[in-house]
Amino acid sequence: LISDITGASGGVVKRSSVRSVAHAMSTSSTPTKPLRILCYGDSLTAGTSPPEFQEFPYAPHLERALQQQSNNPSICMVRHRGLPGWTTDQLLDEVNGQRGLLTAIKAASPIELVILLAGTNDLRYTLETTPIAESVIHLHRVCHAEGVPHTVAIGIPSSAYQSVQPDAARRAQAVNDALAQYCDSESKATYVPFPFGFTQGDDKWATDGLHFSPKGYQILGESLVPVVQNILKL
């Protein structure tokens, strides 16, 4: 037997009809889980911006812009971990450690995309470009082996240091070329050139000429939106 109940308008509604309506409503309104993105690297991911003590990471700007453009506040969740001063081999050595890449991936799993920005600190300590590029590439492979579907390699940005040290600028370019070549051959990785260069007095840069201003971090985050949209089919 199908029992009857009273609808909001006072009319009689079959319980079977109510169930159908309720099922349709629950199906159409079921929230989708946000896509999870991890940004990982050094102080440029942490958001260091001297002389400010506060950090201004680019990750929240990327998240906000993705949400706004999709008109969906639940479309994604962007988390970050930046380790100021760390070189690429230190990031690689720590990969399984408390602050390491694998730990960060597992903490936010399942991750759909990892964005890596690293190599700037190496330019002061490493004269050879191959070890820098190989370390960054290894970080990408760690992500893929852990099941992350795709990674993004952001190129090493220019800086005040590189403007007075031509050898450092050439090393940065060589690393970026190697990363681009790797990404061309790896379907799970995408290379993105850094979105702006260094100019003395430019308000996108912090006073030390090595880090970005709050505005610079915002521009970096927002510049990644079309890249992420293309990769994740948003």
N, C-alpha and C positions, 0 to 999 in steps of 0.2 A: 504494500500500500504506500501511496505517496501522500504524506500529510501536507496540509496547507498552513501558511503563516500569513500574517497581515503585513502588507508593504507600507512604505512611508506615506503613500497617498491614501491609505485606508483600504485599498483594494486587496483582493486575495491573490497571492502569488504562490505558484507551485514551488515546493522546496527544491525540486529538480532544476527549475529555472534559476533559482537563487544560486544553486551550486555552480551552474554554468557561468552566470555572471561573475560570481566570486572568483572562479578559476580564470576567466578572461582578464579580470582586473589584476589578479596577482601575477599572471603571466606577463602582462604588458608593463607592469610597474616594477618588476623584479630588477633591483639595481645590479649593474655589472661591476665587477671588481675593477678598481683602478689599475691601469698598467703601471708597473713599477720600473723606475729608471734610477740607476746609481751613477753618480759622478765621483770619480776617484782620481787622486793625484797629490800634488804638493800644496804649497801656500796659495797658488793661483786657483786651486779648487776650494781651499779653506776660505778664501776671501780676504786675505791679509791686505791692508791698505794703509801704510804709514803716512802720517803720524797717528792715525786713528788706532785706538786700542780695540775697537769693535771690529768684527769680521763682516764682510759683505759678500758671501758666496753667490755665485751665479746661478746655482741650482734653483733657489726659490723664484727667480725671475723666469727661468725656463718653465717651471711648473705653472706659474701664474699665466704666462702668455699662452701656453698650450690650452689651459682651461678656458681662457677668454676667447680664443679663436674657435674653439669647438663648442662654445656656449654650454659646456658641461663641466661643472666643478669637480666631478668625480672621475674624469677621464684618465687622470694619471696622478702618480705620486713620485716626486723626484727627491731622492735623498743624496747626501754627499758625505764624503770623508776626505779631508785634505790634511796632509802631514807637512807642515812648513819646514823648509830646509832639506827635505829628503831628496836624495838622488834616485835615479831609476834602479840602480842595483840594490839600494837600501829598501826600496819598495818591493823588489823581487825577493830579497832575503826575508822580509817580514810577511810574505804572502799568506802564510798559515798562522801568523801571530795574532795577538789580540787586536791590533790595529790594521791587520793585513787585508788584502783584497778579497781573499776567499772568505774570511770572517765577515766582512761587510756584505758580501753577496748572500751568504747563508742567513745573515740576520734579517735581510729584507726580502728573502725568497718568497715567491718566484720573481726573478728579475727578467724583464724583457729586453733591456738595453743597458749597457755599461758605457759611459763616456770617460775616456782617459785623456788627461792632460798632464804630461810629465816630460822632464828632460832639461828644463831651464837651469836647475841647480848643477847639473853635470857639466855645463859649459865652463865652469870655473875650475873644475878638478880633473877633467878628462880631455886629453888632447886628441884622442882617437874617436871618430864618430861611430864606428861599427858597434862597439860595446853598448853605447847609448841606445842606438836603434834596436839592437838585438834584445836589450832588456825590456824596452817598451813593447816590442812584438811578443815577447814571452808573456807579458802581462795580458795581452789580448788572447793568447792561446790558453792561458789559465782560465779565463772567462769562458771560452768556447768549450773547454774540457769539462767545466762545471755545469754545462747545459745552458749557458746564456746564449740566446739565439743570435744576437748581433752586438757588435761593439763599434764605437766611434773613436777615431784617433784625431785629436785636435793638434794641429801643428804647433811647434814651439814658437812663441811670439818673439818679435824683436824687442829691444830694450835699450836703455841708455848705455848699459854696459857694452852691448854689441855695437853701438854707434861709435864707440871709441876703441873697440877691440875687433878689428876686421876679421881676425882669425876665428873668434867666437861666433861672429855672424856667419862665416862660411861653414863652420861646424853645425850650427843650427839649421842652415839650409840643407846641408848634406843629410842630416837626420830626418828632416821633413821629406826630402826626396825618397829616402829609404822607406819611410812609413807609407808614403803615397804608393810606392811600388808594391809594397806588401799588400796594401788594401786592394790594389788593382787585381792581385792574384788570389785574394781570399774573399769569397762571396759573403762571408759573415762579418766583414769589417769594412768600414767606410772612412776615408780620410777627409778631413775638413781643414783647409788652410785657416790660420788664425784670422779673425775678421778685421783687425785694424793694426796698423803699424805704429812705431814710436816716432813722435815728434816732440821736441822740447817745448814745454809749456802747454801741451795738449791736455785738456781737462779729462780725458779718458784715463790718464795715468796718475799714479800716486807720486808724491814728491821725490821718492827714491829712484824713479824711473825704471824700476824692476817689476813692481806690482801695479795693479790698476786702481783707479779711483772707484768709489761706489757707482758712478755713472758708467765707467768702463766695464765693471762686472755685469751691470744691467744689460749693456749692449751685447756683451758676450753671450749671456743667457738667452736673450731674445733672438740673437742671430742663429741660434741652433734650432729654432722652431721648425722651419721648413725641412731641415735635415731629418729631425725626429719624426715629423709628420709623414715624410716619404718612407722612412724605414718601417714605422709601425702602422702605416696605412690608415692614418687618422683623418 
